[in-house]
Amino acid sequence: MRDPTAFLGQEYADLVTNATDWKLRVLRGASTPWCEIDGKKVLMFCSNNYLGLSNHPKLKEAAIEAVRTHGVGSGSVRPIAGNMDLHVELERRLARFKRADASLVYQSGFATNAGLIPQLVGEGDLVISDELNHGSIIDGVRLSRADRAVYKHADPSDLERVLGTAEEHSPTYRRILIVTDGVFSMDGDIAPLDRIAALGARHGAMVYVDDAHGEGVLGEGGRGIVSHFGLSRSEVHVEMGTFSKAFGVVGGHISGTKELVDFAYNKSRTWLLSGSHPPPVAAACLAAIDVLESEGEHVRRLWELTRRFKKAMQSAGFDIGQSATPITPIIVGDTHRAKALSERLFELGVFALPIVYPMVAKDRARLRTIMNAALTDDDLAFAIRAFETAGRELQVV
Ligand code: PMP
């Protein structure tokens, strides 16, 4: 009889043959600038822990204390019996931080996009997405029954063209949603959200920004892209983010009007049907907001290191693309070369993962580096030397 699972092994073998399988490395201990990966002490250069908060003493203490007072699990989904005071307080504090009327915390950023986007638009609606948006947005769009359109990456004039075409559609669309990453995770460039919001306003469309990589990085005190552009809640209707990056913990969230939050938690299936965060997670996220509000030095340090690193990479002759944020791609082009560069750097003591097709175009393979505010000046100098050496050896520069 035919083995109904035969495709598992075959498809995995294809991935290995094409070198597109994931070889998982093991991080032993905390995600700190110097850490142990696969038994080797290396400088972490590709985590999303921008501000080093995942190992900040205040977050760790808050998590430990929450385990003492609240236990390790919430016991339920939030709409039934798992809505703890910590979750409610976290949303109150997040809304205050974001200067929004209300916020809502989801289990993850992925669950936010996959749960909310298909509720905002459905049959008879249109969703318009930047061509380089994150996979969780793409899946959220796929789950909706709305018509879909894609505009050229970070290109407001192409968005305007799509909006113009949408207006000629018959019957007229009930709702239009424009959705974009705030900071693009593979290139580190910033979406022109001011111009996107202006187009949204002109065409009566909702605007949704995924600020996963802008929070803790852009705007006043790391408040994110909406603050960066000084936009209002009537211009950007959904500000989405995650606690899994600069905040150093885990969990997705949205901020906006109270109507948005009331709608979102009553409708998002990922929110309604999945267990709520364990108390230490909520407490650590709360402490992360405290740290951002009271210790401005982390965001300032992140930018100082970022500027120095970019300058050094450019003068060494690396192609660092169009990044305007602490995500600095080191664009190599060829997949094998990108992998070889990453391996050589690892030998030299720097961990920077290669990002290759299908995550980026075939000829745009790169190392994606992400700066971390917890690096010392010596750490940065060490990393720069390693990049220069590996780059020269592999003739990337
Ligand atoms: N959006 C973007 C732009 C992201 O980079 C990520 C994380 N890779 C997510 C959403 C998902 O966030 P989370 O890790 O909280 O699921």
Residues whose N, C-alpha, C, O or C-beta is under 5 A from the ligand:
A	BS01	PMP	S108 G109 F110 H134 S136 D181 V183 S185 D210 A212 T242 S244 G251 G252
